Amino acid sequence: MTGHPRDEVDGKLSRMAPPTPPPIPEPRKGTGTAPVSTAPTSTSPESLVREDPGRKGPARKGTAGSRRASRLVDIANAVGVHVSTVSRVLNDDPGLSIRPETLERILNAARTQGYRPNALARALKQDRTGALAFVVPLLRNPIWVRLQRGALQQASERGYVVMMLEQPIEDPKPPDAYRYLVEESRADGLLLATALRMAGQAPLREVPHVYVNRRGPDRGNDVVMDEAAAVRLFLDLVASLGHRSVLLIDGPKDVDTVHRRVTAARRHGAALGLAVTIRHAPATEEGGWETTKRLLSAGPLATACGVGSINQLFGVLAALREADVPVPGEVSVVSFDEDECLAFLDTPVTSVCMPLAELGSAAVDALIARIEGTPASDVLVREPMFLVSRDSVAAPPKQVMNARTERTR
């Protein structure tokens, strides 16, 4: 796969030393600190005169304080060649036949003048904008920063910029609502991280796109993490310590990542002989708090609890603390969101660290492949994924183990 066309120009110029900036003139004594005019050159006398409030007497002529951006014609005039020759050199035209010394003079002139390609002209010529639109849910979850950072870094390395759009979770829009960004030449493709599994969504045709951290209606455009593997890490851990009852508090049912975690918990839990209870709640502190309070009022909790989001986790821990339920003395807790702050809680919380930065990077690569015409295929990001062991997981309480032993006799 080849890189973005702009890489050729930027790569050519990056091999040259940066131009030496012009010296900044020292201000004249007694003239104050008034800024130098940066207005464009004009034949109007007013454009050549600027009043200096710290200087007495008649105003004097000002000078331009900044240089006009270098153009291809400027380089051509400096070297004495046609502007089309300069354009072909800076675009690394493989069909161009030119003397080595002329080539070097053109590159030196481009370096000296600080030439940079005109993004708008290049976009019109190549029918590309060099931009990607990234639609993300409007969430307070800090974990999303890693995904976005991975996408932004990879896009930059591939020669693209990223335009971020936040979608309110209370008013989700179908993917088709964003096709105008490509059709109006504002972006070359769409990264869609809207989380909801909307029934009856129409496939997004004729627009380069990928779904990030969710599955879309048109197969072959999904870039997701292995949520089932994350659930297996959690269940295998608590089962190995002797837990037989497990609670999973996760987000709304119509969130795709939640759907995949819940499905995996039921299947793998059954295979391990675990009693698995599922509770859905808003992905907020209040959601975790209220769900845990209701469960506590109905009787003892399961001895191991997995929590879908870091926001819910804080609510769960607050409810357990208020009810004097020690962690991990009576309930072991594992978060499916990893963040360094979990190490600084009263009881540091064990978590599953997901490959979020790698997910963002893979999504950008997949979208650029579609922009360049590569056939679509789904991407499953499996690694790196691992448990971050802290102090919130232990064997179940002895009284629970003793009660289960009596029941099996």
N, C-alpha and C positions, 0 to 999 in steps of 0.2 A: 504494500500500500504506500502511495506517495504522500508527502506532506502537503500542506496547503500551499497554493502558488506563491503567496507572499514570502514564504520561507526562502525562495530562491533569491529575491531581491535583498531581503534583510541579511541573508547569509553572505551575499556578495559584499555588502557594505560593512558587515561586522568584522570582516577580515582586515579592514583598513583602520589605521589609528584615528581616533576622534579628532575633529578639527579643533585648532587652537582658538579659544574665544577671544574676541577683541578686547583690548584693555578698557577698563572703566575709567573715564576721566575724573580727576579730582575736582571737587567743587571749588569755585573761586571764593576767596576770602571775602566776607562781607555780603555775600549773595544769599545767605540763608540756606534752607534745605528744600526749596521748592523742587518738585519733580520735573524732569526733562520731558518735553512734549513727545508723545509717541503717535501723534496723528499722522495719517498718510500724507505723502508729498502732494502739494497742490500749488498752482500758480497764484492762488489767492494770497494777498499780503497777510491776511489774518492768520493763515496757516503757518507763517514763518515767524510770528511774534507771540511771545507769551509773557504776561506780566509777572514779575518777580515781586511778591509782597514784601520781601526783606531788602529790596534794593531801591534806592532813591534815584530820581532822574528818569529820563525817557527809557522806554522799554527797548530791549535789544533783540536782535534776531536769535531765534532758538535753533537747535539742531535736532535731527531725528535721534531717538534714543534706542531704536531697535531696528534690526535688519529685516527686509522682506524675505519671505521663505524662498529658497532657491528653486528654480524651475529648470526643466529640461533645456529650454532655449538658452538659459544663462550658461549652462555647462557647455552647450554646443558653441555658443559665441566665444567662450573662453578658450576652447580647444581648436576652433576653426573647422568644425565638421557639421554635417546636417543633423537636425534635431532627431530625425528618425534613427540615425546611427547611435546616438546617445541612448535613446529608448531601448533599442535592441541590445545594447551592451548591458544596461542596468537590469534588463529582464532576462539576461543570460540566454539569449536566442541561440540555439545550437546551430542554426543555419547561417549565422553571420560570419563572413570572411573579412577579417580586419587585421592590420599589422599589429604586432605585439606592443610596439611603442605607442601607437595611437590608443590602443586599449588602456595602457597604463596611464596615459595623459587624461583620458576620460574619467577613470576611477580616481585619480588624484584630484581632479577638479571637483568631482562629486564630494570627495572627502573634505576638501578645503572649504567648499561652500555649504557644507552641512546638509546636503540634499537628503530628503526623505520622500519616498513615493507618496503621491496623493491618493489617500484611501478612497475618496469618492470616485475619482477617475478610474482607479483600478477596479472598483466594484462594478462600474458601468461596463467596462471592457470585458470583465470576466463573468458578468451576470452573477456575482456573489457579493454579499454584504460583509463577510468576515465576522458575523455575529451569530450567536446562538441565544435563544430565549429559554430560560429556565423557570418553569412555573412550579412553585413550592407552596405547600399549605401554610397558612398563617398560624404557626404554633410557637409556644414559648419553650419548647423542648430544646435545650442547648445541644443535644446530640446532633441535630441537623447541621450544625456549623461544620462538623467534620465532613459530611457528605458534600456540602457546598464548596468547602475548601478544596477537596479532592477534584471536584469538577472544574473549579476556576483555575487551579494550577495546571491541570492537563490541557484545558482549552488554551491557556497562554502558551504552553509548550508547542501546541499544534498550530499556533498562529491565529487564534480566534479570541474575541472578547465575548463576555457573557452578560446578557441583560436579565436581571432577576425580576420576577413578578410574583407577588404573594397573593394567594387566593384565600379569602376568609373561609374557615371551615363551616361556618353556619350558612354559607351561600355558595356551595360548590358548583362549578360550571363544567359541562362536558368538554372533553378535549377539543371537539370541533370548534368551540368558541374562540380558540386561539389560532386557528389556521390563518386568520387575516394577517398575522405578524409575518408569515412567509409570503402570502399572496401579495402583500403591499411592500415587499422587499425591505422589511425592517429586520429580518433575521433569515438565515439560511435553513434553520431547522428548529425543532421544539424538543426540549427535555421536559417531560411531564411527570412531576412527582406528586400530583394530586392523589390523595390516598384512598378515596372512596371506590368501592366496587359497585358501580351504578349498573343496574339491570337494564338491558336493552340499549346499551350504548352502541352507536353506529361506528364502524371502523373509520379511522382517519385516513382517507385516501389522498394520494397525489401530493402529500406534504411530508418531507423527511421528518421523522419523529421517533423517539423511543420513550417508553414508560419506565420511570426510575423508582425502584423500591415498590413496585406494584405491577400487576398484570393487566394489560389492556384488552380490548375486545378483538383486536387483530393480532393473531399470533405471529411471532417472529420479531417483535419489537419490544420485548420485555427484558429489562436488566434488573435483576433482583438478587437478594442475598438468600442464603440457605437457612431459612427460618426453622425448618424441621431439624436441622443439625443443632441449632441453638437449643431447641427444646430437649433434644436427646442429651446434650451436655448437662442440662439442669436435672432431668429425671434420673439419669444414670448416677449423678453425684448423690442425690438424696436417697435413692434406693440402695446404694452401696453402704450408706450409714445406718440403714435399718428402717427408714421411713416407709410407711405403707399407705398413708393418706396424704394427698397432695391437693393444694388449692392453687388455681391460676386466676389471678385478677388481671384482666386485660381490657383493651379499649373497645369501642363499639363494634358490633358484628359486621358492619359494612365497610370496615377498613381492611384492605387486602392483607397486610402483614398480620393483623390479628386473626383473620380467618385461617391463614396458613399455620400460625402457631397453635391455635385451638385444635385444628384438625390433627396436627402432629402429636399434641399432648394426649388426645384421646386414643390414638392408635398406639403410640409407644407406651403410654401408661398401661393400656390393656395387655400389651406384650410382656410387661414387667410385673403384671399382677397388682398394680396400684389402683387405689380408689381415687379417681381424679374428679375434682369439682371445678366447674368453670363459672366465673362471674364476670359479666361485662359491665363496664362503667366508663364515664367520660374520662378522657386522658388528661385529667387535671388532679391537683392535690385534693380538691373536694370530692372528686370521683373515688379516689382511693380511700379517703377518710370515711365517707358515708357507707361505702360497700363493706368495709371492715367493721364499722359500728353495727351494721345490721347483722352481719354474720356472728359477731360476738354476743349479741342479744339473743340469738337463736340457739346458742350452745357452744361447746368447745370448737376451736378451729382445727383444721388439719394441721399436722405437725410440720409440714413444709409448704412454703408459699412462694410462688413465682409471680413477679409483677412486671407487666408489659412495658411501662414507661417510667422514666425517672420522676415525672411529676406525680404520678399515682403512688410511686414508692414513698415519697415524703408524707402523703396523706395516710398511707397504711401504717408507717412507723409511728406517726403521731397518735393514731387511734390505739395502737397496741400499747404505747407508752401511757396514755391516759387510763387504759384499762389494767395497768400493772401486769401486762403480759410480757415477760422478759424474752429478748432475742439474744441468743438462740436457745435460751433455757427451755422455753415451751414451744416456740415456733421458730423454725429456720426460715430465713428470707433470702431470696436471690432476685436480682434485678436483671432484666433483659436490656437495659441501657447501662453502658459503662461511662463513668466520668470520674475524674480525679477527686472530685468533691466527696465521693462515697467513702474515701479513706479517712475523712475528717469528721464523720458523724460520731455520735456517742458510741454506737456500735458500728464499726466499719462494715459495709455491706458487700458481700460477694456478688459478682456480676458476670455476665457473658459479654465479652468484648467482640463486637461485630465489625466486619471490614467496611466501614462507612466511607472512608476516604477512597478505598479501592473501588467501591461501588460508584462514586461520583466520577472517578477517572475512567472506568469501564463504560459508563453511560456516554461520556463525551466521545470516546473512541468509536462506540457503536453508532452514534448519530453522525459523526463525520463520515463513517463508512457509507451510510445511507445517502448522505449528500453527494458523495462521489460515485454513487451508483452500485455499490456492493449489495448483493442480495441480502435480505433481512434474515436474521437468525436470533433466537433468544440467547441471553447470556445469564448464567448462574454464577455469582461470585461466592466462592466457598471459603477462601482464605484471605488473610489470617483471621481465624476465629478461635477463641480460647476462653477458659474460665480465669477470672481474676479472683483468687482466693483471699478472703479477708475473715472477719470474725463472726459473721452472721449465720453460719451454718455449723451444725453439730448433730450428733446422734439424737434421736427422739428421747423425750423424758422417760426415766426408768419406770414410772408408774404406768405409762402408756404401754411400754413394752411388756410389763408384767401382766397387765390386763389382757393383752392380745395372746400371751402365752397361755393364760387360764382358759380363754375361749377355745383354743385349739386342742386342749386336752380331751 
